């Protein structure tokens, strides 16, 4: 029976709106992306700031013996069943994360190669060597079948060291990883079981994966995959009734706290400890009436956090009014804040409410509060203390119920000491301060912000970039971002506009005159060795690259087109293992065109 044709993720997504439909190990082509070289290029080290990255995911380099010690502690403290469940679920999250990485980094990848990337990533991460025996999947029919061998399992090494050879399989987190990776790509639950294990005396481990229905009773598998905390990942802490839905919900979201809709331009995104700390402080103060003061450099997202505070407060159904104090002339600040009565001054042809009145019952956000004059500060202080305002030119007092949230990018305490800010107003505003650190101090948030703004700006501008090159990710992770999140958004928008549709955003698409960091960054080279990745030059001209490839130099030699075409065709055929159909697809040709061109290229050149 003829095997179904290979199909790329992008083509399937365009035709059906889903990522993958079908594929099998017979259609896997070793030279097609993502190759092992592609994956290793995504792993880089930043020893200067203590971080290791796999594309946009932070990684850890741990001693296997330390992980083994933790495993023993879990087993001895919690018992085998509970320890197995914890490690299985941790592996599931890791697999789901890697699947997310592959989907976003190689959206054009062939279906079989994308599934195979999980086996390569697991090996790259030092966990286990995976040898696929066979796999076949068809999402339309809801079927998956795969069989794999695992060699050099780190889990087995540590388990055997602690407990010796036993009667039960021990590769718990690896089973969780395989389940998380394939389930995430497949779109429905796929269960992996370890049939043979080194911890049971076998020479290698053997695992089989099948869609849930093919196994029949999966209650034992779900016992380790389910947990109370995982089931509560849904909204309002409710547990889904369907255990399979509980599993698929465990895949981490792209942001820790978001706005009401994906269209909200004031959405806040992050995962760093500083971001989570600010979110916890927001949650604690949201239900109170306390005045909140956000501090931090320009562009760190103070207004976005203020809006988030309003959305999760008891005033969410009332107005949120924002005022940029630095943008209002001193002569108009009083009328803007407190309103004006008709005829109060020349040009006041009608009465109008001020920002305090418009925010009645809701939240008034005063940005750049430190720019107010001492006179305006005194009038603001009275409104805050008394809860009432009087319009310019008016005679009646108007009661207002307003929660004031302020923000500043200057040190107000230093301003108080310098006599430029009222001390009493400072204490009135500084009831519950929340500091938002600069982006250079919360680099764990950069990958999430990059993906968030990529999706938003691509939709806004109608562009279709495929993601970022590894070089672009490295540059962004080490750029100091003097303009913080506002600057990051600007760079991403520039990259979305500059990059070609269907291509990845590179450094040159985003950076123009900005000074890139000189901090050392190490990446995995083609031979598996660490190489310096800083100060990478701009791509050479294609002519120079091709000349260097033909003559083994930096360029400058002649580039005969006939020889160039022959080399290109032969290398494509070699990369595809002699499969002309696969080689032709890689070059955008039909099989007949490829075979004809290769035959002509190999003919001796006629002499005059």
C-alpha positions, 0 to 999 in steps of 0.5 A, a space after each residue: 500500500 502506498 504511503 501517504 505523501 509528506 506534508 509540511 506544517 505550514 501547508 496543513 495549517 493553511 488548508 485545515 487550520 490544524 498543525 499536523 495531520 499524518 506522517 510515519 517513520 518511512 517518510 522521515 528524511 534525516 537532512 530535513 529541518 529540524 536536524 540535529 544541527 538545527 537543534 544544537 544551534 538553538 542551545 547556547 550558554 551565557 556564563 556571564 549571567 548564569 543562564 543556559 537557553 534552548 532557543 527561548 526556553 531557559 535550561 539547567 545543567 545539573 549533576 545527574 547524581 544530584 537529580 538521582 539524590 532528589 529522586 531517592 529522597 522523593 521515593 523514600 519520603 513519599 513512597 514509590 507511587 507518589 514519587 513516580 507521579 511527580 516525576 512523570 508529570 514533570 517529564 510531561 511538562 518538559 515534553 510539552 515545552 519542547 513540542 511548543 519550541 519545535 512548533 514555533 521554531 520550525 512551522 514549515 517542518 515536515 510532519 515526520 521530522 517534527 515528531 522526530 525532533 522530540 527524540 533528538 531534543 531528549 538526547 541533546 538534553 542529556 537524558 537518553 539516546 532514542 532510536 525510533 523503530 517505527 511510528 505512524 500517526 493520522 490525526 483525522 483517524 485519531 490514531 498513533 502508534 510508535 515504538 522506540 528504544 532508549 539507551 543510556 537512560 540517566 534515570 536508569 543509571 541513578 535508579 539502579 545505583 540506589 536500588 539495584 535491578 528490580 521488577 518494575 520499569 524506572 524511566 518515569 520522567 522519560 515516559 512523561 516526556 514522550 507523552 507530553 511531547 507527542 500529546 502536544 503535537 498530536 492534539 489528543 492523548 497519546 500514552 507511552 508505556 515502558 515494556 522493557 527497562 534496564 532497571 528490570 535487567 534488559 540491555 536497553 529500554 523499549 517503549 510503545 506509544 499509542 493513542 489512548 483508545 488503542 490501549 483500552 484501560 488507561 486508568 493506571 497510566 492516568 493515575 501517574 499523569 493526573 494530580 490535584 494541582 494539574 487539574 486545577 489549572 483551569 479558570 477559577 480553580 475548577 477541575 475538568 471532568 474529563 481526565 484527558 482534558 486535565 492532561 492537555 491543560 497542563 501545557 504551560 501558557 505563554 504568559 503568567 497573567 494576561 488581559 481580558 482578551 488577546 486583543 488587549 494592547 495592555 496585556 502583561 506577559 512574563 514568567 520571571 520571579 520579579 514579574 510573579 512577585 509584582 503579580 502577587 502584590 497586585 492580587 493582594 492589594 486589588 481587593 482593597 481601597 489602598 493607593 498604589 504607587 508603581 515605580 520603575 524606569 520608563 517603558 517597564 509597563 507601569 500603565 499595563 500593570 495599573 490596568 491589570 490592577 483595575 481589571 482584577 479589583 472590585 471596581 472592574 466594571 467602572 471607568 479606568 481613566 489614565 492621565 499623563 501628568 507630563 503631557 499636560 501644561 501646568 496652566 491646564 492641569 487643574 482643569 483637566 483633573 478637577 473640571 471646569 465651569 462654563 465661563 471660568 476663563 476665556 475659551 471655557 464655553 461649556 462646563 465639563 467634568 475633570 478626570 476625577 469625576 469621570 473616574 468616579 467609582 473606578 480608578 484614576 491612573 496618574 502617570 509621571 506624577 513626579 512632574 507635577 508642580 508644587 502648586 498642583 501637588 497641593 491641590 491633588 493632595 486635598 482631593 485625595 484626603 477629602 475625597 472631593 473636588 471643586 471645578 475651576 470657576 465653580 462654587 460647589 463641592 463634588 464628592 468622588 469615590 476614586 481609587 488613585 494609582 500613580 506611577 513615576 520613573 524618578 525617585 520621589 524620596 530623592 525629590 522630597 529631599 531636594 524640595 521638589 515634591 511634597 512630603 505629605 503627598 509622597 506618603 499619601 501616594 506611597 501607601 502600597 508601592 510596587 517596583 517594576 524592575 527594568 527588563 535587563 533584570 528580568 531576562 526570563 521574560 524576554 522570550 515570552 515577550 518576543 513571542 507575544 509581540 510577534 503574534 500581535 504585530 504580525 496580526 496587526 500588520 498582516 505579515 507572516 514571519 515564521 519566528 526568530 533565528 537563533 542568532 536573533 534570540 541570542 542578541 535579544 537575550 543580551 541586549 540591555 534594553 534601555 527603553 525596556 518593554 517599549 523598546 522591545 516591542 518597537 524592535 519586534 514590530 520593526 522585525 515583523 515589517 522587515 522580514 519576508 513572509 515565511 522567513 525568520 526574523 534575524 538580527 538585521 531586521 530588528 537592529 539598526 543603530 542600537 549597540 549590541 552587547 559585547 558580553 560573551 555568549 557560547 553556542 554549540 558548534 557543528 562539531 558539538 563544541 562550544 564556540 563564541 557567539 558574540 559579535 557575529 558578522 552580518 551575513 556575507 554576500 551570496 556570491 562570496 559564500 558560494 565562491 568560498 564554498 567552491 574554492 575553500 577561501 573567503 571569496 574572490 574566485 570565479 563562480 562557474 554556474 554549471 559547477 555550482 548547479 551540479 554541486 547543489 543538485 548532488 548535495 541535495 540528492 546525498 542529503 535525501 539519501 538518494 531519494 530524488 523526490 525528497 531532494 526535488 521537494 527541497 529545491 522546489 522542483 518536480 522529480 522529473 525536473 530534478 533528475 533531468 537537471 542532474 543528468 545534464 549537470 553530470 555531462 562532460 562540458 563540450 570543448 570548442 
